[in-house]
């Protein structure tokens, strides 16, 4: 199953993320893909807001994992852009997050596709300059177990 959303500003992209955060359940895993600068972190900040997280949310590019616990669910925010092989995720203890009680969000999820659990929501964010500089097409695909 797939749903397509269109946003026309960073605020709309964050708002869509907020709605996903409000609906998130313990154990949810979201894998976000898209080019550099497409809005993965903007979407993630919206999700954090929807979870009620009060901390500042930044992409954990250099630390790989950032955990936020101030919301109604913990947010396990991975940025796996710098992961060379999926096995590196073992060292981080990814399974505790993927199968934990929070929401796991993985930026650049395609890099560790073989580790993503059944039921993971794959979120693709795309630009289309013909639609305007702030336009984003956000495709949500639910992977069935």
C-alpha positions as CSV (number, residue, x, y, z in Angstrom):
1,X,0.0,0.0,0.0
2,X,1.3,3.4,-0.9
3,X,0.2,7.0,-0.1
4,X,1.4,10.1,-1.8
5,X,1.5,13.6,-0.2
6,X,2.5,16.9,-1.6
7,X,3.9,19.8,0.4
8,X,4.8,23.3,-0.8
9,X,6.9,24.6,2.1
10,X,9.2,23.3,4.9
11,X,6.4,24.1,7.3
12,X,3.9,21.8,5.5
13,X,6.6,19.1,5.4
14,X,7.1,19.4,9.2
15,X,3.3,19.4,9.7
16,X,2.9,16.2,7.8
17,X,5.7,14.7,10.0
18,X,3.9,16.0,13.1
19,X,0.8,14.1,12.1
20,X,2.8,10.9,11.7
21,X,4.4,11.5,15.1
22,X,1.0,11.9,16.8
23,X,-0.2,8.6,15.3
24,X,3.1,6.7,16.0
25,X,2.9,3.5,18.1
26,X,5.6,1.8,20.2
27,X,7.8,-0.4,17.9
28,X,7.1,1.6,14.7
29,X,10.0,1.9,12.3
30,X,10.2,4.6,9.6
31,X,13.0,4.5,7.0
32,X,13.4,7.8,5.2
33,X,15.1,8.1,1.8
34,X,15.8,11.1,-0.4
35,X,18.7,13.2,-1.7
36,X,20.8,15.5,0.4
37,X,18.8,18.6,1.4
38,X,15.4,17.2,0.4
39,X,13.9,17.6,3.9
40,X,14.4,14.3,5.7
41,X,15.4,16.2,8.9
42,X,12.6,18.7,8.5
43,X,10.1,15.8,8.4
44,X,11.9,14.2,11.4
45,X,11.6,17.4,13.4
46,X,7.9,17.3,12.7
47,X,7.6,13.7,13.9
48,X,9.5,14.7,17.1
49,X,7.0,17.5,17.7
50,X,4.1,15.1,17.2
51,X,5.6,12.8,19.8
52,X,5.9,15.8,22.2
53,X,9.7,15.9,22.2
54,X,10.9,19.2,23.6
55,X,14.6,18.7,22.8
56,X,16.3,20.2,19.8
57,X,16.4,17.6,17.0
58,X,19.3,17.5,14.6
59,X,20.4,14.9,12.1
60,X,22.9,12.6,13.9
61,X,25.2,12.3,10.8
62,X,28.4,12.0,12.8
63,X,27.1,10.1,15.8
64,X,24.8,7.7,13.8
65,X,22.2,7.5,16.6
66,X,20.5,10.2,18.7
67,X,17.9,9.2,21.3
68,X,15.2,11.6,22.5
69,X,13.2,10.6,25.5
70,X,11.2,13.7,26.4
71,X,8.1,12.8,24.4
72,X,5.3,10.3,24.9
73,X,7.5,7.7,23.2
74,X,11.3,7.6,22.9
75,X,12.5,8.6,19.4
76,X,15.5,6.6,18.2
77,X,16.9,8.7,15.3
78,X,19.5,7.1,13.1
79,X,21.4,8.7,10.2
80,X,23.2,5.9,8.5
81,X,24.7,7.9,5.6
82,X,28.2,7.1,6.9
83,X,27.5,3.4,7.4
84,X,29.7,1.4,5.0
85,X,28.2,-2.0,5.8
86,X,25.0,-3.1,7.5
87,X,27.1,-5.1,10.0
88,X,28.2,-1.8,11.6
89,X,24.7,-1.4,12.9
90,X,25.4,-4.4,15.2
91,X,28.0,-2.4,17.1
92,X,25.5,0.3,17.7
93,X,22.9,-2.1,19.1
94,X,20.2,-1.2,16.5
95,X,18.0,-4.2,17.5
96,X,17.3,-2.6,20.9
97,X,15.8,0.4,19.0
98,X,14.1,-1.4,16.1
99,X,12.4,-3.8,18.5
100,X,12.0,-1.5,21.5
101,X,9.2,0.6,22.9
102,X,9.8,3.8,20.9
103,X,9.6,5.0,17.4
104,X,12.7,4.3,15.3
105,X,13.4,6.6,12.4
106,X,16.3,5.8,10.0
107,X,17.5,8.5,7.6
108,X,19.1,6.9,4.5
109,X,17.3,3.7,5.3
110,X,18.1,2.2,1.9
111,X,21.7,1.7,3.0
112,X,20.6,-0.9,5.6
113,X,17.5,-2.2,3.8
114,X,18.3,-5.8,4.7
115,X,18.0,-5.0,8.4
116,X,14.7,-3.1,8.3
117,X,11.9,-5.2,9.9
118,X,8.7,-6.3,8.4
119,X,6.1,-3.6,8.8
120,X,8.6,-0.8,8.4
121,X,7.2,2.3,6.8
122,X,9.4,3.4,3.9
123,X,9.2,7.2,3.4
124,X,10.6,8.7,0.2
125,X,10.9,12.5,-0.1
126,X,11.5,13.9,-3.6
127,X,11.9,17.4,-5.1
128,X,10.4,18.5,-8.4
129,X,11.9,21.9,-9.4
130,X,9.1,22.3,-11.9
131,X,6.6,22.5,-9.0
132,X,8.6,25.1,-7.1
133,X,11.8,25.2,-5.0
134,X,9.9,24.2,-1.8
135,X,7.7,21.5,-3.3
136,X,8.1,18.0,-2.0
137,X,6.5,14.7,-3.0
138,X,6.4,12.4,0.0
139,X,5.6,8.7,-0.7
140,X,4.8,6.5,2.2
141,X,4.9,2.8,1.5
142,X,3.9,0.3,4.1
143,X,5.8,-2.9,3.9
144,X,3.6,-5.8,4.9
145,X,4.9,-8.5,7.3
